[in-house]
Amino acid sequence: MRRLLALWLFPALSAASVRYDFAVRAVDESLASIGASAAPVVTQYFIDGGKVRVGGADAKLVYLFKDRIMYVIDHPARRVHVLRHATLSEVTAHYADAVKQLEAAAAVAPPEQRAAAQQKAADMKAASDRLLTTVPRDYRLTVRYESVDGRACRVWEEWENGGKRLELCVAQVATIPGGAEILNGMKTLSSFRQGSDFAFGVEFGLDEWWRDLTTLGGIPILVREYKYDSVINEVMLTSMHPGGSDASLWDVPADFQSEDGPDYSQWYMR
């Protein structure tokens, strides 16, 4: 995702859409010590009615999320990968069903094959259990306010296992141009496995983070990721402009070779 190039603007606009810049900056402490900083990688996002597009006319790879399907459009290869079962709920259901099938096969396997079949079922169940494990998170509202692209936001801290992992500077939805559409797009992304990486530039594990986002009362327009008490990444949402979507943005190229997959378990399971 972070390799995507900036998206060009399109002339024909639709009323219920919004575009914004998504800037990811890796924080290098060695550069900070001499007063320098790494340049951010900026990508434009388009959201329309819950559909989300990441990348555009000049991007080598475009990610399109719509109708619970993820399309990865590879322009150099003129190929489209279609991931039809890429949402978190579908991945979870797949692994639960696979466990049942493997356990049933192990029960009737010949004695000399039973141990291996039982181990395969146990390994699959362990993977399924990881999907259902929720990471305990503690959200703390601070008294700090900041400004991003001229818009005020209030800082929340997110703690895991006794350490601060994130700072999220949250702006009220009404203060963000196209804020309701952006929030809806974030909800779309969060329904996909590791969709938080697209939405916020950070990964929130295997569980769906949208439940926690609703408690923050707004849109995180600045996210700082911490490791060992130091900031390692900053993500900013800036330059929000309602009405920035052309109908052709949501089309999958008809002249590209279309392929199902690769299997979503290869893309999403780690």
C-alpha positions as CSV (number, residue, x, y, z in Angstrom):
1,M,0.0,0.0,0.0
2,R,2.7,2.5,1.0
3,R,4.3,2.1,-2.4
4,L,1.3,3.6,-4.2
5,L,1.9,6.8,-6.2
6,A,-0.2,9.9,-5.9
7,L,-3.5,9.9,-7.6
8,W,-4.4,12.5,-10.2
9,L,-7.6,14.6,-9.9
10,F,-10.5,13.8,-12.1
11,P,-12.8,16.4,-13.7
12,A,-16.2,14.8,-13.4
13,L,-17.5,14.9,-9.8
14,S,-20.2,13.1,-7.8
15,A,-21.9,14.7,-4.8
16,A,-21.7,11.9,-2.3
17,S,-18.0,11.3,-2.6
18,V,-14.8,12.6,-1.0
19,R,-11.1,12.4,-1.6
20,Y,-8.2,13.0,0.8
21,D,-4.5,12.6,1.1
22,F,-3.0,9.8,3.2
23,A,0.5,10.6,4.2
24,V,2.8,8.0,5.9
25,R,6.1,9.2,7.4
26,A,8.6,6.8,8.9
27,V,10.3,8.5,11.9
28,D,14.0,8.0,11.9
29,E,15.5,9.0,15.2
30,S,19.0,9.4,13.7
31,L,17.6,12.1,11.3
32,A,15.6,13.8,14.1
33,S,18.8,14.2,16.1
34,I,20.3,16.4,13.3
35,G,17.0,18.3,12.7
36,A,16.1,16.4,9.5
37,S,13.1,14.2,8.8
38,A,12.1,11.6,6.2
39,A,9.7,12.7,3.4
40,P,6.2,11.2,3.7
41,V,4.7,8.9,1.1
42,V,1.4,10.5,0.0
43,T,-1.5,8.6,-1.5
44,Q,-4.9,9.8,-2.5
45,Y,-8.0,8.0,-1.3
46,F,-11.4,8.2,-2.9
47,I,-14.6,7.2,-1.0
48,D,-18.1,7.0,-2.5
49,G,-21.1,5.4,-0.7
50,G,-18.9,3.1,1.3
51,K,-16.7,2.1,-1.6
52,V,-13.0,2.8,-1.2
53,R,-10.3,3.2,-3.8
54,V,-6.6,3.5,-3.0
55,G,-4.5,4.6,-5.9
56,G,-5.3,6.0,-9.3
57,A,-4.3,6.8,-12.8
58,D,-0.5,6.8,-12.2
59,A,-0.4,4.0,-9.5
60,K,1.2,0.7,-10.4
61,L,-1.2,-1.0,-8.0
62,V,-4.7,0.1,-7.2
63,Y,-6.8,-1.4,-4.3
64,L,-10.5,-1.3,-4.8
65,F,-12.9,-2.3,-2.0
66,K,-16.6,-2.6,-2.9
67,D,-19.4,-5.1,-2.5
68,R,-17.4,-7.0,0.1
69,I,-14.8,-7.8,-2.6
70,M,-11.2,-6.6,-2.8
71,Y,-9.8,-6.0,-6.2
72,V,-6.0,-5.6,-6.7
73,I,-5.5,-3.9,-10.0
74,D,-1.9,-4.5,-11.3
75,H,-1.3,-2.0,-14.1
76,P,2.2,-3.1,-15.3
77,A,1.0,-6.7,-15.5
78,R,-2.5,-5.7,-16.9
79,R,-4.0,-8.1,-14.4
80,V,-6.7,-7.9,-11.7
81,H,-6.7,-10.2,-8.6
82,V,-10.2,-10.6,-7.3
83,L,-10.4,-11.6,-3.6
84,R,-14.0,-12.6,-3.1
85,H,-13.8,-13.8,0.5
86,A,-11.5,-11.2,2.0
87,T,-13.6,-9.8,4.8
88,L,-12.8,-10.7,8.4
89,S,-16.1,-12.5,8.9
90,E,-15.7,-14.6,5.8
91,V,-12.1,-15.5,6.7
92,T,-13.3,-16.5,10.2
93,A,-16.2,-18.6,8.8
94,H,-13.8,-20.3,6.3
95,Y,-11.4,-21.4,9.0
96,A,-14.2,-22.7,11.3
97,D,-15.6,-24.8,8.4
98,A,-12.1,-26.1,7.6
99,V,-11.6,-27.2,11.2
100,K,-14.8,-29.2,11.1
101,Q,-13.9,-30.9,7.8
102,L,-10.4,-31.8,9.0
103,E,-11.7,-33.1,12.4
104,A,-14.3,-35.3,10.5
105,A,-11.6,-36.6,8.2
106,A,-9.3,-37.4,11.1
107,A,-12.0,-39.4,12.8
108,V,-12.3,-41.8,9.9
109,A,-8.7,-41.9,8.8
110,P,-6.8,-45.2,8.8
111,P,-4.8,-45.7,12.0
112,E,-1.4,-45.1,10.3
113,Q,-2.7,-41.7,9.0
114,R,-4.8,-40.6,11.9
115,A,-2.0,-38.9,13.9
116,A,-1.0,-36.7,11.0
117,A,-4.7,-35.9,10.2
118,Q,-5.4,-35.0,13.8
119,Q,-2.3,-32.7,13.9
120,K,-3.5,-30.9,10.7
121,A,-6.9,-30.4,12.3
122,A,-5.2,-29.1,15.5
123,D,-3.0,-26.6,13.5
124,M,-6.0,-25.3,11.7
125,K,-8.0,-24.9,14.9
126,A,-5.1,-22.9,16.4
127,A,-5.2,-20.6,13.4
128,S,-9.0,-20.2,13.8
129,D,-8.7,-19.5,17.5
130,R,-6.2,-16.7,16.8
131,L,-8.8,-15.0,14.6
132,L,-11.2,-15.0,17.6
133,T,-8.7,-13.7,20.1
134,T,-9.2,-10.1,21.1
135,V,-6.2,-8.0,22.1
136,P,-7.0,-6.1,25.3
137,R,-6.7,-2.4,24.6
138,D,-6.9,0.6,26.9
139,Y,-8.0,4.0,25.4
140,R,-7.2,7.1,27.4
141,L,-8.5,10.6,26.5
142,T,-5.8,13.2,27.2
143,V,-6.1,17.0,27.6
144,R,-3.8,17.6,24.6
145,Y,-5.0,19.2,21.4
146,E,-3.2,19.5,18.1
147,S,-3.8,20.9,14.6
148,V,-3.5,18.9,11.4
149,D,-3.9,20.8,8.1
150,G,-5.5,23.6,10.0
151,R,-8.1,21.4,11.8
152,A,-8.2,20.8,15.5
153,C,-8.1,17.4,17.0
154,R,-7.8,15.9,20.5
155,V,-5.3,13.2,21.4
156,W,-6.2,9.8,22.6
157,E,-3.7,7.2,23.7
158,E,-4.0,3.5,23.0
159,W,-2.2,1.1,25.4
160,E,-1.5,-2.6,25.0
161,N,0.2,-4.9,27.5
162,G,1.2,-2.0,29.7
163,G,2.8,0.1,27.0
164,K,1.6,3.0,24.8
165,R,1.3,1.8,21.2
166,L,-0.6,4.7,19.5
167,E,-1.6,8.3,19.8
168,L,-4.7,9.1,17.8
169,C,-5.6,12.7,17.3
170,V,-9.3,12.7,16.8
171,A,-11.3,15.4,15.0
172,Q,-15.1,15.8,15.3
173,V,-16.8,14.4,12.2
174,A,-18.7,17.7,11.6
175,T,-15.4,19.6,11.3
176,I,-14.1,17.5,8.5
177,P,-15.2,18.1,4.9
178,G,-16.8,14.9,3.8
179,G,-16.4,13.5,7.3
180,A,-19.4,11.3,7.2
181,E,-18.3,9.7,4.0
182,I,-14.7,9.2,5.3
183,L,-16.0,7.5,8.4
184,N,-18.2,5.2,6.3
185,G,-15.2,4.4,4.1
186,M,-13.1,3.6,7.2
187,K,-15.9,1.2,8.3
188,T,-15.7,-0.5,4.9
189,L,-12.0,-1.0,5.2
190,S,-12.2,-2.2,8.8
191,S,-14.4,-5.1,7.7
192,F,-11.5,-6.5,5.7
193,R,-8.7,-8.5,7.1
194,Q,-6.0,-6.1,8.2
195,G,-8.1,-3.3,6.8
196,S,-6.8,-1.0,9.6
197,D,-3.5,-0.9,7.7
198,F,-5.3,0.7,4.8
199,A,-7.4,3.0,7.0
200,F,-4.8,4.2,9.4
201,G,-1.4,2.9,8.3
202,V,-1.1,0.5,11.3
203,E,-2.1,-3.1,11.9
204,F,-4.5,-3.9,14.8
205,G,-4.0,-7.7,14.7
206,L,-6.5,-10.2,13.6
207,D,-9.6,-8.7,15.1
208,E,-11.9,-6.0,13.8
209,W,-10.9,-2.6,15.2
210,W,-14.1,-0.8,14.1
211,R,-15.7,-1.6,17.5
212,D,-13.1,0.5,19.3
213,L,-13.1,3.4,16.7
214,T,-16.7,4.2,17.5
215,T,-15.8,5.0,21.1
216,L,-13.5,7.8,20.0
217,G,-16.3,10.1,18.8
218,G,-14.7,11.2,15.6
219,I,-12.1,10.6,12.9
220,P,-8.4,10.0,13.7
221,I,-6.6,12.5,11.4
222,L,-3.2,11.9,12.9
223,V,-1.9,8.6,14.2
224,R,1.5,8.1,15.8
225,E,2.8,4.6,16.2
226,Y,5.1,3.9,19.2
227,K,7.7,1.2,19.8
228,Y,9.8,1.1,22.9
229,D,8.5,4.5,24.0
230,S,9.6,6.1,20.7
231,V,7.6,7.2,17.7
232,I,8.3,5.1,14.6
233,N,5.6,6.2,12.2
234,E,3.2,9.1,11.7
235,V,0.1,9.0,9.5
236,M,-1.9,12.0,8.6
237,L,-5.2,12.5,6.8
238,T,-5.2,15.9,5.1
239,S,-6.6,17.8,2.1
240,M,-10.2,16.5,2.4
241,H,-12.3,17.5,-0.6
242,P,-15.9,16.4,-1.0
243,G,-17.1,15.7,-4.5
244,G,-13.8,14.3,-5.8
245,S,-14.9,11.1,-7.5
246,D,-15.3,10.2,-11.1
247,A,-17.5,7.3,-12.0
248,S,-14.7,5.6,-13.9
249,L,-12.7,5.3,-10.6
250,W,-14.9,2.4,-9.6
251,D,-14.6,0.4,-12.8
252,V,-12.4,-2.7,-13.0
253,P,-10.5,-2.6,-16.4
254,A,-12.4,-4.9,-18.7
255,D,-9.3,-5.5,-20.9
256,F,-7.2,-6.7,-18.0
257,Q,-6.7,-10.4,-17.3
258,S,-8.9,-11.3,-14.3
259,E,-7.8,-13.9,-11.8
260,D,-9.5,-15.1,-8.6
261,G,-7.2,-15.0,-5.7
262,P,-4.5,-15.7,-4.7
263,D,-6.3,-17.4,-1.9
264,Y,-7.1,-14.9,0.8
265,S,-5.5,-17.1,3.4
266,Q,-2.2,-16.5,1.7
267,W,-2.7,-12.7,1.6
268,Y,-4.1,-12.3,5.1
269,M,-2.9,-15.0,7.4
270,R,0.5,-14.4,9.1
